[in-house]
Amino acid sequence: MTNKSKNTDTTEESALTQSSDDGAASDSTHAGSSASAEQPDTSDQAPAARSVAGRLALVIVLVLALASGGLGWWGYQQLEQLQAAQSGLAERSALAELQANQQTRLGEMSGRVSNLNERLETRLQSLAQMQNRVEESQAARRNLTDRVDQLYRRVQAERADWQDAEAAYLARIAQHRLRFNNDIAGALEALEAADRLLAGLGGVAVDRREALATATNRLLAVDPVDPVMINRRLDNIANTLDALPLAAGIAPVPDRAEASASSTNAADRNEPSRVARAWQRLQQGLGELVTISQERAVEPLPDSRSRFLLQQNLMLQVETARLAALRGESAAYQQALERIDQWVGAYFDSAADSVVRVGDEIAALQATEVSVDPPNIASLLTPVIDGANGR
């Protein structure tokens, strides 16, 4: 704006100079013309002088007008410059205030950045410490993993030894069950348990598992005793004894006193044991009741007490047969069934359906084997037993 005012002043000065030059030229022209006019006519000098004075006044007026206009324009320009300077001063103060605020904020930001840098350094140090700890933890974990692997391999080796020893022990149990108890089912269970143990060892126990499979097949080829069927038939006999009808056609009973005396004298002479005497007395008591019918010998029971004793003796023989079947004692089993058959045929009506059913059950039981000859599997189980001893 200052350059603009300077250009305006220069323009005004050049205009004033041109106007003054024009006035001087016009004055010289008027003076020349007046001089030339004075020469021919002196009477016209007064009006010419007046016209010159008027023109000069006009020029002066114009010059004054132009000067006042220039001064007004210059004042206006100065006023604008002053306003512009004031606005620039206000802008400068605002800029200075803004700069001061920016400096303050910049200082605050610098402080924050410094704090952030300090925190960042602290975090970096913490991160470095954590990284060191992580590396230490990883190293400790690797060491622990190595130790666990070593322990696992040792446990696996010990477990393999334990499985071998346990399989050999089960093989010996199978041999003993067959040798001393004729227990084929128990021997099969022991061999199956040994096979499950050896299955966990993988391919190293293939030969021993083959030996177990051969021994198992040998035992499965034997027809086992069915204790469930034997017990069920014996239970049927025991449950039917109370409902069996007594035999009919009973003859008179001989004198008991004579028979008792003769039996007592015979017992005193032979001096049997207590159990033998009791059994002999029972037989003698039952022998007193024997009579002869038209078709067969029938042994009558004169009172309920004798019937109760008969039923108890039959139950005793049933339990004897059951125990002999469980033990695999064929002779004792057959003897007990034979006594039951004899007593049922002697004291009960053989024509009754219940007695016939009891006879069928006894015949089926007599045809059933309670013991079998187990095969010898000791040689087959030698790899299993020797394999554990070899380790």
Secondary structure by P-SEA (a helix, b strand, c coil): caaaaaaaaaaaaaaaaaaaaaaaaaaaaaaaaaaaaaaccccaaaaaaaaaaaaaaaaaaaaaaaaaaaaaaaaaaaaaaaaaaaaaaaaaaaaaaaaaaaaaaaaaaaaaaaaaaaaaaaaaaaaaaaaaaaaaaaaaaaaaaaaaaaaaaaaaaaaaaaaaaaaaaaaaaaaaaaaccccaaaaaaaaaaaaaaaaaacccaaaaaaaaaaaaaaaaacccccaaaaaaaaaaaaaacccbbbbccccccccaaaaaaaaaaaaaaacccaaaaaaaaaaaaaaaaccccccbbbbbbccaaaaaaaaaaaaaaaaaaaaaaaaccaaaaaaaaaaaaaaaacccccccaaaaaaaaaaaaaaacccccccccccccaaaaaaaaaac
